[in-house]
Amino acid sequence: MEVTGETPPPSQPLPIRVQTLANSNLIPPQYIQPPHTRPSLSPSTTAAAAPTTAAIPLIDLSLSSTATSAEIAAACRDWGAFHVVNHGVPIQLLDEIRTVGSSFFNDLDVSEKLKYGCDGSGAASEGYGSRMLVSENDDVVLDWRDYFDHHTFPLSRRNSNRWPHYPVNYRKVVEEYSEQMKTLAQKLLSLISESLGLKSSSIENAVGEFYQNITISYYPTCPQPELTLGLQSHSDFGAITLLIQDDVGGLEVLKGEEWVTVQPLSHAIVVILADQTEVITNGEYKSAIHRAITNANRARLSVATFHDPAKTRKIAPAPELVEKSAPKYREVLYGEFVKSWYTKGPDGKRNLDALLL
């Protein structure tokens, strides 16, 4: 179903959204993870049973690139994820997009929200949805999450009339946030390129024009969080993702064999390297495998801004890096990579691993 602006007729059952299941005593079987992917949680806690003291790096962007270059290199090489502060994005804007997202999910009836519903057919179908993966089988495990996905760049893709009209400043906030995130993504890719000894424009030139999506994710409370995941283990398939959380927390990054909680920092932005950046850097920098856990006590909200190549873009290791060592990844048409991700499912990095030479 495309975004129609009309509520489904009463004779039709409303599409399932996870938020409507939050007050159930038991979760439906299609949301139960197999034992080997379940988080190590007790039913009443939001923290891992054996929490780690590790933390993703935090980098101050107000310092000179010379001062931060080594920190960025280490974060990209060892983690594929890091926090940035003094990033130039107005703090008020970070608060505003969390507020309008929370208002949409919490203040409107499901029938109102479904006026902006999408069919969840994959490939980042724009609108209000729950199911993102496509599968020929019905045995795919679903995430305990609802979301609203916005197409924001290039401007030719942007149709803000498809976005919520409530609260009244929703569309204005998303547009302003989109511009700020694009500017920050360009700055970060420049710094990442320089940290590798490349020209500052190297990675951005390889990616080409940004295709930007902003996804506001809402993770309702879950009666059995030890059986579910809000978002299953995956690496993002594009170039770079910028994410903010609320104060609840639930994002985890895989470091070695250990899941590390990314503690919420309200005015910091989480930078997550995605698969195409790993390819362009010939594996010197890693895309981050991450997931989201659920909890029984508080709903959680996050805002992820994805910066991806065009579907027609071919991505390959940077020539300057191939000169130093043999290419580790074969060239890939980005659209084919995305299709594989949505049809086969993420499952960590299995789609990226298929490109290894």
N, C-alpha and C positions, 0 to 999 in steps of 0.2 A: 504494500500500500504506500503510495506516495503521500506527501504531506498535503492534505486536502482542505484543511481549515474547517472540516465538519466532523461532528461527533458521530461515531458509528451508530447505525440504527439500533434501537433497543432489541430487535429480534436477533441481532448478532452478538455472540459472546465477546466481551472485551478482551483484547489481547492481554496476555499475562505480563504484568510488571512485578518485579521482585518486591517492591514496596508494599504491594497488596498481600504478600505472604509473610510479612515481618511479624505479625501477631499470632501466627500459627504455632502450635506446640511442636510440630515436627516439620521438617523440610521435605519437599517432594523429592523422589529418588533421582530425578534428572540433575539435581544440584549437588549430589553426594559425590565427592572426589574418591577415586580409588585409594586404597590404604597407603600406597607409596608416595602419593602427592599431598596427603593431608597435613595441615600444619600441626606442630606439637603444642597444642593448646589444651587447657582445661576448659570445660564448658562455660565457665563464668568469668574468664579472664581475657584481656586483650593482649597480654604479653606472652612471649614464648616461655615454655616450661623451663628452659635453661638459657636465660638471656645472655647475650654476649656483650662485652664491654667495647667492642669495636664500633667505629663510626665512620661514615663516609667523610672524605676530606671537606674542609670549609675554606673557600678562597675569597679573599677580599679584592674585588675588582677596582677599588679606588687606588690600589698600588700600581706602580708602573708595570708594563708587560715584562720588563727585565726581571723585576722582583717576583712576578708570579709565574714566569715561564716554567721553571723547574717544578713548581707545585702542580701546575696544570698537566705537565708531562707525566708526573708520577700518578696523579689521579686518573688520567685517561689510560695509562698502561696497567695500573694495578686494580682499578675499580670499574672504570667506565661510567662512573657517576660521582657527582660531588655537589655540595651546596655552594652557592655564590651569594655574597652580601655586597652592599654598596654597588648594586648592579644598574642603578639609574632608572629603574621602573618605580614610579611613585607608589609609596606604601599605601596611600589611600586607595589606589586603583586595585591593589592586591586584595584589600578588604572588601572593596565594592563588588568585585566579580564573585568572591565567595558568598557575599550577601545576596546578590541577585540569583545565583544558582540555588542557594538554600531556599529562597523564597519560592522559586518555581517548583521545586520538589515537595516542599512542605506546606505551602499555602493554597495550592490549587487542588481541586478534586481530580481523580484519575481521568474522568470524562473530559475535563478541560485540558489536561495535559495531552491527551490523545488527539486533540486537534492538531498537534504538531508531531504526531506519531510517524515513525518510519517502519519499514517492513523488516529491518534487521537482516537484509539479504547480503550483508558483507560489503567490502570495498568502501567502508566508512559511509554508509547510507546516512544522509543528513536527517537529523531530527531526534525525536524522543524515542528511545528504544531500550532493549534489554539484551537481546541476543545479537551478537556481532558475527560469530563464525558461521560459515556455510559448510554443510556436510551432506553427502548423499545418504548417510545413515542417520537414524534418529537416536543413536547411542552416545552422541557427543555430550560431555558433561558441561553444564551451563554455569556461568559465573553468577555469584550473588551480588548483582549490580544492575542499576538502571543508569542511563546516561542521556545526555543531549549532545549531539555532535553538530558543530557548525563548520561550514566551508567558508574560509575567510580570505585566503589568497590562492591564486591571483584574483584580482578584483572582479574579473569576468565570471568567477564561480560564486561570488558573494551575492546572496539574495536574502537580505535581512528580513524581508517580509515573511520568510519561513521560520523566523526565530520568535520566541515568546514575546507577547505584548505586555506581560506582567512579570515583575514590576515595571513601572512606566519607563525606567531608565535602563532596562535590560539590554536593549539593542545598542544603545549608545555606549554602555560600559564594555560590551563585547567588542565593538569596533575599536575603541581606544586601546583595549587590552591587546587586541590583535596587532596593532601597529607597534606597540611597545615590545611585544614578544619577538616580532620580526627583527626589529633593530637589535635587540639583545642577542638573538640567534646569530645574526651576522657578525656581531662583535666577538662572540665566543668562537665561532668557526675561524675567524681571523687569528685569535689568540692560540687556538689549537694548532692551526697551520704553522704559525711561527714557532711554537714549542717543538715542532718536528724539524725545524730548519728549512721549511718551505716558504714560498712567498705567502704573504698574509691572505691573498685572495685564492689560494690554491684549492682548498676544499670547497669553498662556495662556488668557484667556477666549475668544479667537477660535478657538483650537485645541480647547478643551473637554477632557473627560476624556482623559488620556493612554492610548493603547494602546501599551504598551511591549513590545518584543522585544529579547532579548539574543542576538546571533549570535557564537559563537566560531568564527573562521575559521582553517583550517589550510592553509597553502600548502606542499605538499611540494617537495623539490628537483626541478628540471626539467632534463632532459638538453639541451634546446634553448630556453633562456629568451628568446633573441632572437626567437623565433617565437610566443611565448605572452603572455597576460596572466593574472595571478591573479584579477583582477577588472577587467572592461572599463570604459571611460570612462563615467561617469554622474554625475548629481546625485541625492541621496537624495530620495524623494518625500514624506516626512513633514514634520515641523516642525524637529526638532533631533536630531543624532546626537552621541553622546559615545563616543570611541574611545581605546583604549590599544593600544600595540604591544609586542612583545618587543624584544630588542636587535638583531634582524636588520635590520629596516627593509624598506621596499618600497612604502609609501604615497606617492603623488604627487598634488599638487594643480595644476590648470591655472591659470596666471596669465598672462593675455593669450594668447599663442601658445606659451608655454613651460611645460613640465612641471617643477615644483619638488618635489624630494624633501623629505618631512617627516621630518626626522631623529628617531630614537627618543629620547625623554626618559623614563626609566623611571618617574618619579614625577609626570609631567605627564599631562594628559588633553587629547586633541585634540577641539575643538569644531567641528562641521561643520554649517553652516546648510543646511537642506533646502528643497525647492521651496515648501511651503506658507508658510514664513516669508517667502520672497521675494514671494509673492502678497500676504500680509497687510501687508507693509511697502511695497506698491505699487512694488516694484522698487528702492527706496532701498537695501536690503540684498540681497545676492546669495547664492543657494545655490551651493555649491562643486562644480565638476566635479572628480572625482578618480578614481583608478584604483590598482590594485596590480600591481606587476611581480613576476616570479619570478626565481630564481637557481639556479645549478647546484650550489652548495656547501652551503647550509644551509636547512632548512625554517624557515618563519616562522609565527608565530601572532599574531592580533589579536583583540580583543574589542570589538564595536560594539554600543552600546545605542541603539535607535531609539525616538523618542517621536513618535507620530503621532496625528492625529485619529481619531475613530470613522468608519467607512465611511459613515455616514448624515449626517456633518457637511458643511455647505456652507461653503466657504472663499472669502472675497472680500477685496479691499483694505480696510484699516481706514478707517472713515468720516472720522476726523480727518485722514488723509493725503490722501484724495480731495478734501477741501475745499481743499487747497493746490494740487493739480494733478489733471488728469483721471485716471480709473482706467486703468491700463495692462493689467490682466488681467480677464477675465470671471470671474464667479462659477463655481465648480466643485463638484460633488458629489464628495467625496473618494474614495468607493468607485469611481466611474467613472475617476478619475485613476489609481488603483492598477491597475485592470484594464487600462488602456491601457499602463501601464509594463510589466506582466508579459507582455502579449501582443505588443506591438510591439517590445519591447526598449528599453533606456535610450538608447543612442547620444547621450551628452552630455545636452543639455537639450531634446531635440526634443519631449518630452511637455509640458514647461512652456511652450515656445515656442508650442505649439498654443493656449494660453490668451491669448496677446497680442491686445490690441485694436488 
